[in-house]
Amino acid sequence: MFLAVRAARRRGVSAVPETQDPHVSQPSSAKFVYDFTEGNKDLKDLLGGKGANLAEMTNLGLPVPPGFTITTEACKVYLDSGIEPAALRAEVSEHLEALEQKMGKKLGQADDPLLVSVRSGAKFSMPGMMDTVLNIGLSDASVSGLAAQAGDERFAWDSYRRLIQMFGKTVLGVDGELFEEALEEAKQAKGVRVDIELDAADLKSLVAHFKDIVSKETGRDFPQEPREQMDLAVRAVFDSWNTDRAKLYRRQERIPGDLGTAVNVCSMVFGNLGPDSGTGVAFTRDPASGQQGVYGDYLQNAQGEDVVAGIRNTVPLADLEQIDKASYDELMQIMETLETHYKDLCDIEFTIERGKLWMLQTRVGKRTAGAAFRIATQLVDQGLIDEAEALQRVNGAQLAQLMFPRFDLGAKAEMIGRGIAASPGAAVGKAVFDSYTAVKWSRSGEKVILIRRETNPDDLNGMIAAEGILTSRGGKTSHAAVVARGMGKTCVCGAEELEVDTKSRRMTTNGIVIEEGDVVSIDGSTGKVYAGEVPVVPSPVVEYFEGRMHAGADDADELVKAVHRIMAYADRVRRLRVRANADNAEDAARARRFGAQGIGLCRTEHMFLGERREMVERLILADTETDRDAALSQLLPLQKADFIELFESMDGLPVTVRLLDPPLHEFLPDITELSVRVALAEARKDANENDLRLLQAVHKLHEQNPMLGLRGVRLGLVIPGLFAMQVRAIAEAAAERKNAKGDPRAEVMIPLVGTVQELEIVREEAEQVIAEVEKAHGVDLKLTLGTMIELPRAALTAGQIAESADFFSFGTNDLTQTVWGFSRDDVEASFFTAYLEKGIFGVSPFETIDKDGVGSLVRNAAAAGRATRPDLKLGVCGEHGGDPESVHFFHEAGLDYVSCSPFRIPVARLEAGRAAAESKGSDSR
């Protein structure tokens, strides 16, 4: 019962009643199988992306091999209970019989066998992460019939060995290396380099060898009954949803773990029937640059995964025009049809069987960050989408990628090779030749480049850990390229001149040897590979944001123009304003160039470091009111000068200044070091009186958990005059700026308030100081006073606190710590990795706001505060203010602004625009 309740909770549905057996399948009235003629592209939740799009292409009249889809709901039942739905077998039988009638042959019949593929297809694309089995239906009894039907004995035995190899690895769990080694031995014995040079006799012997491997490794013979093959393959695809690599990919891409996968059973078409057959992958635009043209890879006499696996180097798709012009022309027409229909870049898989073109898949293609912005604006210019839709086609994570530095092309660098520019970026790191080492070294703080002949799904861990990926085989549609683009990783593929020896852990080219640990640099924008570290320069997108590049100039980078257009629209439609977390004039000026609309958090504790630390020590050590006032009077002009610079940089925009927040022990010497120093001095009989007093103070202020101790508003209440000094410095700086014809808009923020009484006391003192300054300078400052909501109690009593606050700023860093009971400095290094791996977290709550817990407090506090004071201004100044997903939440929660670090401001602006456009679109629907 517990498993069923937990599974139901994972899927977001109510648990089964206690009287219901959790192993009882769903009612037979549920429909678990759909023919390709029954679905459409909008049924991705039910049919998965692949199934929905196969149905859509079928509806468009495109040449799709007949087949049917087993729904994600069937997968969920299986994953939750361990058994397939009771009605599933009968539904599959019904659709299989209809498919056999349509094709005029039966699955696996001896004389003229129908063969099918069994392929996964989740709602969101997960390239290579789940399982596929081709040529289901072949057996000892039917292989001769397939040979006779095709008039090609080699083809039949090649297809049979592929089935045993894929089925053995995917369904029966046999180590795939055993099949690979047997294939290599067969090629070596024949004296050939590639598998297409093996003849029918060679492949027949290989089939026998493969069957022996299966028998030895599993204790059973390879299944000969076609329906058993298909049923086992379907179950294996269901199981592949929860493989380690699939779960890791979902965590990386933030794909929910409770969606399940559909299974597509499709009649086989064969690209391995000779030189007039082949298989390929095509893109309607270049997924790396976004340029229109003919992009993709084609491989003659090949099947299925051969293209993306990188085991043989492909030819460019454009070469198909010379190889098979009729198929090429038809493919170009279909690509145009699909792009117009989907109104986006389409990723297409196809097979040509003896001159007949078949479409096996289409989906909205993964693309690089730069391509995403270019394609979005191109589609607007072509009239296929509007600006609002273009804004939804890009995201903040992609914009952040475009702001990374790139290689300095003018620097001296030793180029050692060149491959295909598969995913842009400038990546530098130590060469590693396997995923285990990549992860190990990365965890030790090393930057690494993962170098492989070709990658496969088992390399996902290493790809995530690496700064970039370099392969000697494969093209833009290889596994490495597709996955790297999806993750935003730099990737160079198909660098054929580089000889990669993974066993010896080295790469050689033209007499140059790169050993494991040697530094290499790869340029995913040009495909160039360099020995050593190449210097980097700022991204043109950063130069644009900083005003060093004009987007309207004739020679402006095309990418910059695209970014400018989309950002301009985002700024027009967004409701959330974007401020910066900045503590000095330099950061404030940079933030303003990046589009900040004020400062949402100026942390004054940063102004007390360096040489001012001694002044704080004197304040702490002050025994008398006179000594304390003297220390404060020394700090006042320094604070005032800081604020004058800040108000100049942000003239005309709001500046929220947080009064001193951290515990005072942070400004004092380490208790252990000071104790040792004093002990040694006492032993020498030359103890320093000041050190003795300081040690007493440190002991007095020492706390077991200082982050929950004397800090924030508590500090201001315990040390008389501290907050008054800071408020006076703010007010006097604003007054001088105003008298100099400036427009200072200062806001004073009191931190760590837990009860309205704390805020009332500080507010009363602050208002008195402000009034004195206004009278002395003859100005009306209009300073506002508010508080940070960073404690659960403050959130729960927000209605009361709003009575004395002009604004709330949610400090989501501390709020997350106090809600979860986490010490961020400790937990991220200790158990967060385990929590992420176990699926307890989809993402760290310090990275993206916990909507159910912390987010609920934010929503409720915002509503309660505005119920008390309708004009209450609401913002957020924690790290979440620059996180794309969190920005959408803050928009929905009704906040007025987010505040983040200067370099994240463009990301927040973009996401605020996307949130507004998305909200408007939902309202219109």
N, C-alpha and C positions, 0 to 999 in steps of 0.2 A: 504493500500500500504506500509505504514511504516513497518508493521509487516513482510511482505514478504521480503522487502529489508534487514531488520535486520536479519531475519532467513537465507537469502542467504549469508549475510556477515559472520554469525556464521559458516556456512558450507564451507566457502572459495570459493564460486562460485559467478558469477556475479549476480546482482540483476535482478528481472524480469522487462521487459520493462514496461514503464508507461501505455501503452495501454492494458496491460494484467491484468486480474482480478486475484489477488493473491489466490483466493479461488478455481480457476479452477484447477483440478487435472492434473497430468502429462498425456502425451499422452497415448492412449490405447495401443500403440505399445510396451510400456515398459512392461517387464516381471516381475511380482511381486511375483510369486509362483513357487517353484522348488520342484519336487519330490526328495526323498532321493536318487534315482538312477541317478539324473542328476548332482549333485554337486561333489565337492572334497574338500580336506583339505586346498587348496590354495585360496578358495573363502570366507575367513573369513570376509572380508570387506562387502560382499554382504549377505552371509548366516549366519553370526555370527559364533563364535567358535563352539557352540553346533551343529548347522545345518551342517556346513562344515565337522565336524568330524563324524557325523551320516552318511553323504553321503560317506565319505571315508571308514568307516567300512562296509557300504553296498557294495561298490565297491570291498572290500577285501573278500566278501563272508561270512562275519561274521553274526551271527544271530541277526539282528536288526529288531524290529517290523516296518512294513511299515508305511510311513507317508510322510509329505511334510513340506516345510519351507516357511514362508512368509518373504520376504527380509527386510533388514534394510532400503532400499530405500522406501518401503511402510511406514515404521515407520516414516521416515523423512518427507514424505508428510503429514502424519497425524499430527505430532508434529508442523509442520510449518503452516498448514492451519486449523487444528481442525477437519478435516474430512478425511476419508480414500480415497485413490485413486479411481476414478470412476470405473476402471476396476477390482478392487480387488475382489469384491464379486463374479463376474462371474468366475474369475480364481480359487478362493477357491472352488466354487461349482464344477467346472470341476475336480479339484484334489480330492475333497471329493468323488465324484462319482466314480472316478477311484479306490480310496482306498476301497470304499464299494464293488466294483466288485472284487477286489483282495481278500478281507476278506470274501466275500460271505454273508454279512449282512449289514444292513443300520444303520446309526447313530441313536441310541435311539429307534429302532423299539421294539415293545412291547414283541414279543415272544423270540427274540434272538438278543439283542441290541449290536451294535458296540459302544464301548466307546473309547474316545480318551483323551489324555492329551494335555494341551496347556501350553507350557513352554517357558520361555524367553531364549535368547541366544545371548549376545552381542559379539563383536569381541574379547574383552578381558574379561577374567573370572572375574565375580563379585559375588562371592558365597553368596547366600541368600539375595542379595540386590534387586533383582527384583522378579516378581511374577510368580507363577506356579499354575495351577488348574488341578487336576486329576479327572478322572471318568466322564468327560463331556458326556452327553447323558442319564444319569440316571434320572428317573422321577417316579412319582407315578405309571405310566402306565408300565414302563419297569423294575422296580426293581424285580417284581415277575418273569419276563422272565429271568433275569440274574440269579436268584436263581435256577430256573428250569434248565437252561443251565449248571450251575456249579454243580448242585446237592448239594448246600450248601446255606441254607437260611441265616445263620448268616453272611456269606461272603457278600451277596448282600446288606443286611441292613448296614453292616459296611462300605461298599463302598459308599452307599448313604449318610450316615451321614458325611463321609469325604468330599464328594462333597459339601454338603450344608455348612459345616464348612469352607472349603477353599474358596468356591465361595462367601459366605456371607462376609467373611473378606476381600478378595482380590478384588472382583469385585463390591460388593455392599457397601463396606465401613463400615460394622458392626464391632463394637469393638470385637476383638477376645477373650477378657477375658470372655465375656458373654457365648461363646460356651465352653470355658475351664471350667468355673464354673458349667455349666450344666452337662458336662461330669464327673466332680468330684462328683457332687451330685448323679449322677447315680451309680457311683462306690461305694460311701458311702452307698447308699440305698441297694445295693446288698451285701455289706460287702466284697468287693474285692479291690485289690491294683492297678491292671493294666487293661487296656481296653480290652485285649484279653480274660479276664475272664467274660466279659459281653456276654450274649447269644442273640439269635435272637430277642426274645421278648423285652429284655432290649434295644437293638439297635433300634428296631421299635419305641418304646416309645421316645427314644432320638431323632430320626428323626422328630417326631411330635413336640417335644420341640424346636428343631432347627428351624423348619419352622415357629413356632410361634415367635421366636426371630427375624427372618428375617422380618416377616410381621409387627411386632411391631416397629422395628427399622427403617424400610425403607418405610413403608406405602404401600408396594406391596407384593404380594405373591412370593415365590420362583419360578422362571421361569420353566415351565414344557416343553416348546418346545425345543428340542435338538439343533437345529441350532441357536436359540436365545442365548442359553447358550454358544455355541462356539464363536459366534460373539462378545458377551459381554466380554468373557474371552480374546479374542485376543486384543480387545480395552484396556482392563485393563492391559495387559502386555505392550502394547505401553505406556500407561500412567505411568507405574511403572518406566520407564526410568528417569522420572523427579521427583520421590519421594525424600523427604529430605534425606533419608538414602542412596539412590543411588547417589545423587549428592555429599553427604559428602564422600562416598567411592571413587568416581572418583577424588575428590580433593586430598584425601589422597594418592591415587595411581597414580595421574597425568594422568588419562585417559581423553582424550578429551570429551567434553560434547556434541559434534555435531554428534557422530557416529550413535546413535540410536541402537535399538535392533531388532534382528530378532525374529520371533515367530515360534516354532516348534509344529506342530500338529501331534501327534504320536498315533497309535493304542495302546490301553491299554493292558498291560500284568500284571498279578496280583500275587503279593507276599503274599497276605493275604488270600490265599485259604487253609490254614492249615499247619501242620508241615512239609509237603513236599514242601512247598513254602517259599519264603523269599526274602529279598532284602539286598544289600550290596554295599560297596565301597571298592575298592582295589587299591593298588599302586604297580607298578612293582619294586619299591625300597622303602626303608623307607624314607619318606619325611622329617623326623627329623634328621636322621644321614647319609642317603645316602647308607646304607648297603643293599646289595642284600638279598632277602629272601621273605617270604610270609607276606605281611603287608596289613592290612585292617580290616574292621569290617563287621559282618554279623548278621542279625536279622531274625529269623524265624517268619513266619506268620505276616509279616509286609509289609507296602507299602510306597513307595515314600520317604517322608521326615523323616520317623520314625528314620532312622539311624543317620542322621546328626542333628536332633532336640534334641537328648539326652534325650527324654522322657522315653526311656527304655534302660537299659544298654545292649550293644551288646556283642557278643562273638568274639574272635579273628578269623580272616579269616581262619587261619590254622585249626580251629575246623570244618570247612565245610567238610574237608576230611572224618571225621567220620560221619557227618550228611548226606552227599550226595556225595559219592566219584566220581560218574560219572560226575556230574556237576563241582565238584572241579577240576578234571583232565582236563576237557574241558576249564575251566576258566584259568588254568595255561598255557595251550597251547596258548590260545588267548592273554594272557598277554605277553607272549614271542613274539608272532607275532607283537603285537602293539608296544612294545618297540623297536624291530628291525626295524620296518617300520618307526616309528617316530624318532628313534635314540635319545630317551630321556626318562626320567621318565614319565610314563603315569598314570593318575588318572582316574579310571574307575568306572562307576556306572552300576550295573547289577541287574536283577531280575530273580528269579527261580520260574516258574509257574508249580507246580506239576511235578517237575523233569526236566523241560525244561528250559535251560539257555537262557536268552535274554540280549543283550547288549544295554544299554540305553544312554550311553555317554562315551566318552573318551576325554581327553585333556592333554596337557603337564602340569604336576602337579606342583602346588606351593610347595616350599620346603624351608627349613631353609637355612640360609647363609652357614653354615658348610656343609650341604648336597649338596648345589650347587657346591662348590669347589670339594668335593669328587667325586660326580657323573661325573662332567666334565672330571676329569682325568681318572676315571674308563672307561668311554666311549672311551677315546683315547686309553687306553691299550687294549680295546676289538676290536679296529679297526673300530668302528662305526663312529667316527668323527676324524678330525685332530686337531692340536693344535690351529689353527686359529679359528675354530668353538668352541673349548673349552673356548677360551678367551671370545667369545661372550655369552657364557652360564652363565657367572658370571658378577657382576657389583660392582661399588665402594660402593654403599650403603650396599651391603652384606659384603664387606670387612670391612667396618666401624663397622658393628655389631660384627664381629669376634674380634674386638679390644677392645670391652667392657670388664670390669673386670668380674671375676667369683667368686663364694663363696670360702672362705678358708675352705677346707675340714678338716683341722686340728683344726679349732676353735671349742670351746664349743658352742653347739647349741641345743635347745630343739625341736626335731622333733615331730610334732603333727599329721602327716599324710603323706600319699604318694599316688600319683595318676599316671596318664600316662604323660610321658615327651612329651608334644605335640609341644612345640616350645622353643628352648634353650635360656639361659640367666639367669642372677642373678638379680631378682627384689625384691626390698624392699619398703614397703610403708604402710600407714595406711589402715586398712580394711574398705571398703565401700561396700554396698550391693545393690546399684542401680546406674544407669548411671547418673542420675541427680546429685547425690551427688559427684560422681567421677569427673564430669566436674566442679562443683562448687568449690570443694576443690582444684582441680588441678589449677584452675585459681587464687586461693589464694596462690599458691606457695607450696601446700602440694604434696608430692608424695603418690600415692594411689595404692592399689591393689583391683581390681574389683572382688568381690566374688559373684557368682551366682550358683543356682542349674544347670542351663544351660543357655547359652546366646542365643539370637535370633537377627535377623537383627536390631531390634529397640535399641539394646544395643551398636550400633556402636560408638555413641558419647562417651560413657563411656569407651569403649575399647581403643579408640584413646587417651583419657585423661590419662588412667592408665599406670603405669609402667609395670604391668603384670596382667594376668587374671587367676583366679582359679575357677574351677567348680567342683561340686560333682558328676556330671553325664557326660556321653558322652565319646568318645574316640578320637583317632587320626584323625578321619574323621568328628567329630562334628563341628558345626558352629564355636564354640570358637577356636578350633584348626586350622581350615582351614583359618579363617580370621586372626588370630594371626600370623600364619606363613607368610601369605602374607604381613603383615605389619611389620614383624620383631619384634613382641612383645613376651615377655616371657609368656608362658602359660603352666599350669598344668591342665589336665582335668580328670574327672572320679575318683576323690578322694572320694570313696564311704564311707569311715569311717567318713568323715566330714559331719555333719548334718547342713545344711544351712537353716536358718530361716530368710527369707528376711523381713517378717513383723516385727519381733522383732529385726531385725538388729543385728544378732549374729550368730556365728558358734560354734558348740560344738563337742567335740570328746574326748572320754575316760575321762570324767569329767573335761576337760579343756574348758573354755569358752572364745571365742574371741569376744569382743564387737566391735561395730563400733568405729573406731578411734584407736584401738589397732594396734601396728606395727606387721606385719607378713613378712616373707621372703619366696619366692618360687623359686625353682631351676628347670627351664625348661629343663635342661639336664638330671636330675635324677628323676624328678617327686616329689621330697621331699618338704614338707611344714614345715616351722619352725615358732615358736612363737618368736617374737622379731626380732631384727636386727642382721643379720649374717655378719661378716666382709668379705670383698672381697679382692682378690689378682689379679695381672695383668693377662691378657689373655696370653696363650702360643703364640698366633700370635704376640702380642706386644713383647714378649720376643724374638721371632725369629727375628723380625725386628731390635731389639736393639742389636742383636748379642749374646744374652744369651742362645740361643738354636740353635743347628746346625741341619739344615733340612736333612742332609745326614746321621745323626747318626742312628744306628739300632733301638734305643729306642725312636726316635723322634715321636712325635704325628703324626698320619696319616693325620690329618687336616693340620698340619704345612707343611708336605711334599707336599700336594696338593696345598696349597697356594704358596709354593716356586716354584713349577713347572710352575704354571700359571703366576706368577710374572716374572719369568725368561724369559718366552716367550714374555710377554708384554714389558719388557725392551729391548728385541732384536728388536722388530718391531716398536716401537714408534718413531715418529719423534720429537714430543714436548719434550723438556728437562724440568725437574721439579726442581725448586729451593724452598728455604724456606724463609718465613718472620721471621727473627730472629734478636734480638737486643742485644744479649750478647753471650759470648763464650759458656755458658752452653746450651742455645737453639740451637746454631750453631752446637755444637758437637752432640746433639741428632738428629738434622735434618740430619746430615751427616750419622749417623747410620741408619736412616730411608731411606736413598738412595737419599738425596738431592744432586743436582749437582751444588750447589752454593747457594748464598743468593740473592734473588731478591728484598728484601726490608729490609734494616736496618734503623729503625726509630730513628733518633738521638735525638728526643725530649725526649725519654725515658731515655736518659743518663743525662738529666738535672734535674731529680727529686731528692728527698731526700735532703741531705745536700747541694747539688749544687744549689738548688733553690735560696738560699740567694745570690749566685754569680750572678745569672740571674737578681735578683732584683737590685743588684748594677749596673749591665749593663744598666738596664732600667732607673735607677735614675741618671745615669752619666750626669752631666751638661757640662763637658768639654771633649775635645778630650783626655786629659791626664787620666781622670777618666775612660773613656770608654776603652782606651788601657790597663789600669791596670786590669779592670775586664776581658777583653778578654785574657790577658796574664795568668790570674789565671785559666781560663777554658781550655786553649790550652793543657797543659800537661795531664789533666784529660781525655779530648777527645782522645788524642793520645794514652794513655794507654788502653782505651777501644778498639780502633781499632787494636792495636797490638795483643791483645787477640783474637779478631775476625779473624784477618788474619792468626793467628796460627791455629785456629780451622778449617779454610777453606782453608788451604794452597793448592795451585794448582787449586783452583776453584774460579769463579768470585764472588765478593761481591759488591752488589750495595748499596751504602750509600746515603740515602735521606737527604739532608740538612734540617735544621730546618723548620718545616711546620706549627705547630699550632699557633694561635694568642697569643701574649705575655701575655694577661690577664690571660691565664691559669696558668702562673707561679707566679701570684700575688694573694694577699689575696682577698677573696670575698668582693665585694664593700659594701654590706650591713653590714657584720660583722665588717669591718674596720671602716665604718662610725660610727657605734655604739660605738666602742672602743674609737675613737677619741673624740666623743661627751661627753662620760662619763669622759674621761681624762680632757677635757677642763672644764667641770663642777667642777672637783676637783682642777682645776688650776695646773695640773701637766702634761699637754700635752707633748708628746714626739715629738721632732723635726723631727725625722726620720719617725714617723707615719704620721705626717702632710705632709711631702714631698711625702711619699708613697701614701697617699690618693689623693693628687693632680695628681700624675702619673696615678693612677687607673682611676680617673675621665677622665683624658685626653685620656686614651686608651680605655675607655669603649665604646662598640659598641652595637647597637641594634641587629645586626646579625653578630656575630664575625666570623662565618664560611665563610662568604662572604666578610670579611673585610681585616684587615692588618695581613696577614699570608703568608706563602710560600715565593715565590720569591719576593713579595712586601716587606716583612720583611727584606730580604737580601739587597734590594736596599735602604731602608729607614734608616737602622742602619749600618753605615759604618763599615767595618771590620768584621762583624759577619760571613758572608759566607767565607770570606778569611781565618778567623781563623779555620773554620771547614775543609776547603780544605787543609790548611797547616797541620792540625792534621792528616788527611787521608794520605797525601803525605809523611810526615815524618815517620808515622808508617809503610807505605809500603816500604819506603827506608831502614829503619832499618831491616825490615824483609828480604828484598832482600840481604842486606849485610851480613845477618846471614845465607845465602844460602837457604833462603826460596823462595817461588814462589807466592807472593801476586798478586792478580788480581783485583785491586780496580776499581770501576766504580762510578762516582760522578753523582748524580741525583738531578736536580733542580725542586722543586715542584711548582705546581699551575701556570705554565706558560700559558699566554693567548695570547701572541704575540711574534713574533720572536725577537723583539727589546729587550725585557726583557732578553731573553736567551743570546743574543749577548753580552750584558753588563756584565752579570755574567760570561759568558765563558771567555771573555777577561781577567777579573780579576783573574779567576781561573787558566788560562794557565800561567799567569805571576807568580803566587805563585808556581805552579808545576815546572816551569822552574828554579826558585830560589832553590827549594829543591833538584832537580836533580843535579844542579851544586854543591851545598854544599855537597852532599853525593856521588857524582860521579856515579850516576846510571841513567839508562833509565827506567822510571816507566811504560811507555805506558798506563797511566791513560786515560780512556775514559770519556766523559762528555755527558750526555743526559738529558732527561726531562720526567716528568710524564705528560701523556695526561689525564687530569681529568676535563677539562672544555670544554663545547661544542665548544667554539671559537677555542680552541687549536685543536680539532678534525677537525673542518671545514677549518682551515688554516694549516693543518699538512704538506702540501707540502712546505710552506714557512719555517716552524719551522725546518723541516728536514735539511735545509741548514746549521744550526748551531748545529745539534744534531748527536751524534754517535749512539744513541739508543732512542727508545720510550719505556716507561713502562706505560701501561694503568692502571690508578687508578680508577677502576670501582666502588668503593664505592662512591667517590665524583662525578664521572661522572653520576652515577645513580641519585644521589641527585639533581645535577644541571640540568639534562635533564628533570626529572620529576617535579622539584620544590618541592621536599620532604625534610624535615628535618628528617633524619632517627631516631634520638633519640625521636622524638615526634610522628611521624605518625604510627610507628609500634604498639604503645600502644593505639592509639586513634581510627583510622578508618580502619586499615588494615584488622582486623577481618571481618568487614562488607564487605569490598571489596572482600575478599576471599569467603565469604558466598554468595554474589550476583553474583559470577562468573566473576567479572571485572578482577580479577587476578586469574590465575590458581595456581600460586605460587608467593611468594613475590619477587619483582624484585631485592631485596637485597640478596636473597638466590640463585636464578638462573637468569642469565643475560637476560635482556629484548632484545631479538634478533631483534625485529622490530625497536625499538627506539635506545637504547644505543648500541646494537649490530651493527646497521647500521652505526653509527658513528665510531665504532671501525674498521669495514671493510673498510670504505671509508678513514679513517685516515691512516690505514696500507697501502692501495694501493697508496694514495697520497704521503706518506712518502717515499715509495720504488721507486716511479716514480722519485722523486728528488734524492734519494740516494739509489741505488740498494742494497748496503751492509748494510743498516740500520737494526740494530737488534731490534726485537720486542718482548715484553713480557707483562705480566699482573701481577699486584701484589695486586689487591683487593681480597676480600674474595671469589669472584667467581673463583679464581684460584684453589680452592680445591673442587669445586662443580662438580659432575660428568657430568651433562648435559652441564654445561658451558664449561668444558674442551673440549668436542666434538666441540662446537662452535669455540673455539679458534684454534683448529686444522684446521677446515675448513677455518677459516679466514687467515690462513697462518702465525700465530705467531710462534716465535722460542721457547718460554718457558712460563710456568706458574709458579707462586710463591704462596705459601700458608703456613699455620701454620705447624709446624713440624709433628704433629699427622695426618695431612691430606695428607702428602706426599705419603704414599703407595697408597691411594685412587687415587690421581692424576696420579701416575705412571701407575696404572692399567687402568684408563680411557683413558690416552693418548695412551696406547697400543691398547685398544679397538677401539678408534677413527681411528687409523692407519689401523687396520685390517678391519674395516668396510669400510673405504675409498677404500682400495685395493680391497675389495670384490665388491664394487659398480663399480669400474673402470673395473674389469674383466667381469662384466655383461654387 
